[in-house]
């Protein structure tokens, strides 16, 4: 079930985020507050609210696309990974960031279901991106799969401690990506991909 911010809701309802805050705080629109004080609303609650008020519900609010973020500064690897994902998971929406700082902005605006994360990047490295994602309750349930050419036993152990779900050695092969998609984004897979394995 997709979780939405007050800004997301404001955009759908054509009001200000402050109005959404008032709705949530007064109980008119069911929502909750995160540990960091942010308000969050479940998509289903927003749908019920909009319908009960006679508001026009945009089509994209009904259809939740599966979102994958690729955070990697190797442009060739990113292109290869995008092609693999589009072949295996035709209903996936993909966005990319080339460094750890850009990753932060991308993750908050895009709200991915799965993050494919490189370790060695300019700015924040993959370790720090992973630490920040796992420390933020807004990203609870997001899959983190590290892809790197620097995976020693010590690095793998540190990544497990930080909360990564899986580690893949670069260059990543299709046979390695397929199980990751089966695990984290099965709804985005095409019929032929779902039959594999």
GIZI-V613011 format. One line per field, one symbol per residue. phi: phi as a letter, one per 40 degrees, with the letter a starting at -180 (. if undefined). burial: 1 if it has 24 or more other ideal C-beta (glycine too) atoms within 12 Angstrom, else 0. A space follows every 10 residues. Layout:
phi: ???
burial: ???
This chain:
phi: .cbbcccdcd cccgbcdccc dcdcccgcbc aabcccgccb bcdcccdccc cccgccccdc ccccccbbbb baccdccccc cdccccccbc ccbbbbbcac cccdcccccc fccabcbccc acgcccdccc dccccbccbc gccbbcbacb ccdccdcccc cchccabbcc cccdcccdcc cdcbbccccc dcccccg
burial: 0111110111 0110000001 1011000010 1000000111 1010111011 0000000000 1001111111 1111001100 1101110110 1111111111 0111011101 1111111111 1001111111 0111000110 0111111100 1000100110 0111111101 0100001111 1101111110 0010000
